[in-house]
Amino acid sequence: MNPQNRLTRRALTVAAAAWAALALGGCGSRESSGGIVAPNAAHVTILNVSYDPTRELYVDYNAAFAKYWKTKSGQSVAINQSHGGSSKQARSVIDGLAADVVTLGLAGDVDAIATQGKLLPLNWQSRLPNNSAPYTSTIVFLVRKGNPKSIHDWPDLIKPGVGVITPNPKTSGGARWNYLAAWGWARQQPGGSDDSAKEYLRKLFKNVPVLDTGARGATTTFVQRGIGDVLIAWENEAHLAVKEMGGDKIEIIMPSASILAEPSVAVVDTVVLRRGTREVAQAYLEYLYSAEGQEIIARNYYRPRDPTVAAKYAHEYPELKLVTIADFGGWSKVQTEHFADGGIFDQIYAH
C-alpha cells in the first residue's frame, strides 16, 4: 500500500467498523447503543462516545476489556464507538445520543453534559482516580521531514509564510488544548501578559489556512492533503502519524513548553440506569486504570498514570515544562472567557 494512504485507510476502516456496529445496535434512534438490558443477559452492548484521536486506542482496549469481562462475569460485551470533535460529541450526547460512557478530550465537555444535559452528577470527576482522567497527553508539533521551515518552538509559528494547521476550538477539544498551550507559553515569556498572549494568538491564527472540526481531520489536512508547514497536535496523534506514514515523511518537534492535557471519562448515569448497564459501564472505565489497560494506553501513545508502566515507556515521552488547566482558573472560567460565543477566540479570529 502507498504509505501516503495508510493513515486515511486505517482511520476509514476503524470508522466503518464503528458505524457498522452502531447500525446493528439501532443506528438512527436515540438508543444508539441498544435497548434495555435484561438482568443476567448473556450479551450486552454499550456505546462509548469519544473524541477524534482515540479510534486506535479503543479498538485495542475494547478487545481486551471484552475478554476480561467475559472471564469475570460470563457475559459477552460489545462496545460500539462514536468519534468526532470532543465538544461536538458532548453536544450530541446532550441532544440525545445514548452514550453509556463518554471518553472525551477535556473535562469541560463532560461538565457540559452534567450542567446542560443533566445526564450525570456535577461531581463526576470524584468518582474515578486522578479526577477521572486515566491517561494524559500533551501538545507537540508535526513538521515535514527535514523541517524545511525551521520550526522549533512557538515563536516560529507566527513567522510570515508559515502555514499552521490546528482544528477549530469551538468544536474540538484538542484545538482548545492547542490554543491554551500557545497562550500559556506566550503568557510566561518575559513581560508576558494576557494582552501579549492575545496578540500572539491573533498572529498565530492569521497563519491558519483552514479550521477542521476535529483533530483527526486536521491531521488528514496536514498529512494527506499536504496543506501547511506545521501541525499542532495531540502527542499521540503525532506519533501515530509518524508510525503510519514513516519517518521519512514527517517528524515530531517538542516545543520548549506545552500543557498537561487530561482527557476525561465518565459513566452517563441517566443512560445506564435506563438501560441497566451501569455495572459493565463502570467496569469498562475502571479497567482503564488496570495494568493491562495502562499498557494499552502507553502502546497507543498516550501517557499512562501508572508509575510502573510510565517508567517503562519514559524514553518515548520526554518531560516538558507544562502549564495546567488550573493555571487558567479551571474549565468553567476558560470556557466563558475564551471559547463561548463572543469570547477571546472569537475576538482573535474575527481580526
C-alpha angles and dihedrals in degrees: 000000000000105000090222089069101044099092094048093043092052093045091050092049092052092045092049091051091050094050091046090053091048090052091054089050094053107284113198096035129095088245092066093157094052137270132292113319115230117233112270091008114174091225134033133182125203133182123228111197106201141161132264109276098045097077095103094039094057095043087062096037096048092055091051093046093048090055092046094048093048090053093045101043107012088237123124114226131194119195117207118201135214120187136185142109107334097237092045089052091051089051090051091054091048089050094052112283100146102231116175088194135009124210102184137173098250141016092241091068092053088047088057090054088052099044103033101027097031087212098133136017123280090240093059092128091065094060098076133033123276092024090301092300107122094179138019138210138180140214123267139163128256116201138174115276111280091022094249094188093049094237110176108143144005097284089062092063093069097050115121112266097021112127111211122197119203131142127249114283089210091067108016128071090200090055090055091053088049091051094047093046089055092045092048092051093048093046092054096053118108106284090009121161140160088269093053091046090051091050091049091052090047090056092044094054090048084067094051110099097186137015113213118199095239144021096255091052090052091050090052090049091053102036104031103027093039094226120151137011099249135025118208101214150163107271091239092050091052092050091048092051092051091047093050099040100035131245091268091072108041139006139199123247119197111213121220091253137011141157136278102246113200115189111204135220132198144165111242100229100196092054099043092046091051094046099037093238102119096112096052093039092052091047090049091060096039091055088063086072094051122102091255093046091051091049090053089048092052093046089055092055100257119126110252123223095216106097094214093053091041091054090052091056098034093114090063097049112048120199117259136186100261134191117205135217087252088065087064095048098261134292097290091059093041093050093050097044102037113020109026117102108287092016128133095283091054089048092050096045094046090058 
